[in-house]
Structure formats: structure tokens, C-alpha cells
Amino acid sequence: MNVPITITPIHVGDLTAEGYAMPVYVHLIEHPDARVLVDTGFTDIHPAAADLDPRPHSLREQAFDLESVDIVINTHLHFDHCGGNHLFPDTPIYVQRQELDDARTEDDYTIREWVDPPGVQYVPVDGELELLPGIRLLPAPGHTRGSQIVVVATGERPTIIAGDTAVWFGELENPETEGQLLIRSLHPEHVWITHEHTSWTPD
């Protein structure tokens, strides 16, 4: 049985990659049992990402009630997805265990001090998890080994929050990675990705 769930994209920053402007979005899920935030963007500028011309518009600077968030999900732990995790001390942050291990141990993977700031409380996930009725986490390898997607029951067909499983819509139209193929196999009504202003809808 579907429960009433809404998803709101929130623009939290901008990057420039290979001359192309890339917005950075996080997504707020309003569930009857909890407010769930998918990814946290970034709040600062770090020398390791200077070549991407990062311009944060962090949740802290917007009219957003940080304390109203009950659960955080990281699709993966690249800097533009976990750089606001420090805004949510003592809030459970769900991430695939593989992703957390890689972010903590692999060189040139992310901005490591943004992964483990004081107060951050990760909940490592091993594979698929029903987080709440109507909200599932599914491993979606490709962009990183530990990437995950959030599958939300919003109607007859699900809505998916995919992080960087696809960085642009063309990767969903011509899927190649395990994660992209998974998204297509779920026959979603809409797919939200981090670096597009609108959702993707299959033909």
C-alpha cells in the first residue's frame, strides 16, 4: 500500500565541469513518519575541488529547518554529496558500507575530513534496505562501487532519487552501468539526479 510521500528538490550549489555549469541538488522526502534528506551538498570551498569552481548555497544559508530532518541518506560520499553532513550531528546518516569504507581508505576519492566531521553518525547499510514504508535503498554500483539509489513509492510507478548514478539524462536514456540498468528495470515514473534542475521521465 502506497503512503502519501512528497519529494522536493533543493538547489544547494553549483559546479563547473569541463566548461559546463552543473547545479547541485539535494532532495527532501516528506514521509508520514519522518523527514528524510537525500545528500547534503557542500557548505565550504576546499582547495581539492577548486578546479570545479564550487559555489555553495548551503542549507544553512537558506530558510531550511535543519533540526526538522530525522534521517539523512548519502547516495555516495563524493564531496558535493556529503559536504553538508556536519550540519546534522547525531542524525542517523544511511550509506552503503562499501561506500563508507572506500571514502575512508581510498586516496583522491573525496574530501576525507568532510566524511567524518565531529558528531556525524553513520548507519552502514549492506545491500537493500526498507528504510520506511515506501522508501527503499538499493545498491547501484557504477559511479562508485558503493553508490545507492532511493526508491520511493509515490504512485503506480516509483520515483527514484539517484544521486550521480546518472550524471546527466543521456546516461539514463542509454544505460551502461549496473546502477543505470537497475534504474531502468524499475520502470520509474520520475528520476531525480543531482546535477539536473528537473526530473527525468522515461519515454
C-alpha positions in Angstrom: 0.0 0.0 0.0 1.4 3.4 -1.0 1.6 6.1 1.6 1.5 9.8 0.8 5.1 10.9 0.2 6.4 14.0 -1.5 9.8 14.9 -2.8 11.2 18.4 -3.0 14.5 19.3 -4.8 16.6 21.9 -3.1 19.3 23.8 -5.0 22.4 23.9 -2.7 25.3 24.8 -5.0 26.9 25.0 -8.5 30.0 23.5 -10.1 31.6 23.9 -13.5 33.0 20.7 -15.1 34.7 20.8 -18.5 33.2 24.2 -19.2 29.6 23.1 -18.4 27.6 24.5 -15.5 26.3 21.8 -13.1 23.8 22.6 -10.4 23.9 20.6 -7.2 20.6 19.4 -5.7 19.6 17.6 -2.6 16.2 16.1 -2.2 13.8 16.3 0.8 11.4 13.4 1.2 8.3 14.2 3.3 7.1 10.9 4.7 4.3 10.5 7.2 6.8 9.0 9.7 9.9 11.2 9.1 11.6 14.0 7.1 14.3 12.4 5.1 17.1 14.3 3.3 18.9 12.7 0.5 22.5 14.0 0.3 23.6 17.3 1.9 25.6 19.2 -0.8 28.6 21.2 0.4 29.0 24.3 2.6 32.6 25.4 2.0 35.2 25.7 -0.7 38.1 23.3 -0.5 41.4 23.5 -2.5 40.9 19.9 -3.6 37.8 20.9 -5.6 39.0 24.3 -6.7 39.1 23.2 -10.4 35.3 22.7 -10.3 34.7 26.4 -9.3 32.4 25.4 -6.4 29.8 27.9 -5.4 27.8 26.6 -2.4 24.3 27.8 -1.4 24.2 25.6 1.6 21.1 24.6 3.5 22.4 26.6 6.5 22.1 29.8 4.5 18.6 29.0 3.2 15.3 29.1 5.0 15.6 25.4 5.8 14.9 24.0 9.3 18.0 21.7 9.8 16.6 20.3 13.0 13.4 19.1 11.3 15.4 16.4 9.5 15.0 13.0 11.1 17.1 10.9 8.7 19.9 11.6 6.1 20.8 9.4 3.2 24.0 9.7 1.3 23.8 8.2 -2.2 27.6 8.2 -2.1 30.4 10.2 -0.4 31.9 12.5 -3.0 32.4 16.0 -1.6 29.3 17.6 -3.2 27.1 14.9 -1.6 28.5 14.7 1.9 29.9 18.2 2.4 26.9 19.2 4.5 26.8 16.1 6.7 28.3 18.2 9.5 25.1 20.2 9.7 23.3 17.1 11.0 25.2 16.0 14.1 23.6 13.0 15.8 21.2 12.5 13.0 21.5 8.9 11.5 23.1 9.0 8.0 22.5 5.9 5.9 25.2 5.0 3.5 26.3 1.7 1.9 29.1 0.1 3.9 31.2 -0.3 0.8 31.0 3.4 0.1 31.9 4.4 3.6 34.9 2.1 3.6 36.1 3.4 0.2 35.7 7.0 1.3 37.7 6.4 4.4 40.6 4.5 2.8 41.0 5.4 -0.9 43.2 8.3 -1.9 41.8 11.1 -4.1 38.3 9.7 -3.6 36.7 12.6 -1.7 37.5 15.3 0.8 38.1 12.9 3.7 37.6 15.4 6.5 34.1 16.1 5.2 33.3 12.5 5.5 33.9 12.2 9.3 33.4 15.6 10.9 32.6 15.7 14.6 29.2 14.3 15.6 28.4 12.5 12.4 26.6 9.2 13.0 26.7 6.8 10.0 24.5 3.8 9.7 26.3 1.4 7.4 24.0 -0.5 5.0 24.8 -3.9 3.5 22.7 -4.1 0.3 19.0 -3.5 0.1 17.1 -1.9 3.0 13.5 -0.8 3.5 14.2 2.4 5.4 10.5 3.3 5.9 7.3 2.0 4.4 7.5 3.1 0.8 11.2 4.1 0.9 13.9 1.5 -0.1 17.6 1.8 -0.5 19.2 -0.2 -3.3 22.8 -0.6 -4.2 23.6 0.9 -7.6 27.2 0.4 -8.5 28.8 2.4 -11.3 29.6 5.9 -10.4 31.2 4.4 -7.3 31.3 0.9 -6.1 29.1 1.8 -3.1 26.6 4.1 -4.7 23.0 3.6 -3.8 19.6 4.9 -5.0 16.5 5.7 -3.1 13.3 4.2 -4.5 10.1 6.0 -3.3 6.6 4.7 -3.7 4.8 7.8 -5.0 2.2 6.2 -7.2 1.7 3.2 -9.5 5.3 3.6 -10.6 8.1 4.6 -8.2 10.1 7.8 -8.1 13.9 7.4 -7.8 16.4 9.7 -6.3 19.6 8.6 -8.0 22.4 10.9 -6.9 25.2 10.5 -9.5 24.2 7.0 -10.7 23.5 9.1 -13.8 25.2 12.5 -14.0 23.1 13.6 -17.0 19.9 12.4 -18.6 21.7 10.8 -21.6 23.1 8.1 -19.2 19.6 7.1 -18.4 18.5 7.0 -22.0 21.4 4.8 -22.9 22.2 3.0 -19.6 25.5 1.1 -19.3 26.4 0.7 -15.6 24.8 -1.7 -13.2 23.2 1.1 -11.4 21.8 2.7 -14.5 20.4 -0.6 -15.8 18.8 -1.1 -12.4 17.0 2.2 -12.6 15.6 1.4 -16.0 14.5 -2.1 -14.8 12.4 -0.5 -12.1 10.3 1.4 -14.7 10.2 4.6 -12.7 7.8 7.5 -13.3 10.4 10.1 -12.4 14.1 10.0 -11.7 15.8 12.9 -9.8 19.6 13.2 -10.2 21.9 15.6 -8.5 23.1 17.7 -11.4 19.9 18.5 -13.3 17.3 21.1 -12.5 14.3 18.8 -13.4 13.5 15.1 -13.1 13.9 12.6 -15.9 10.8 10.9 -17.2 11.1 7.8 -19.4 9.6 8.0 -22.9 
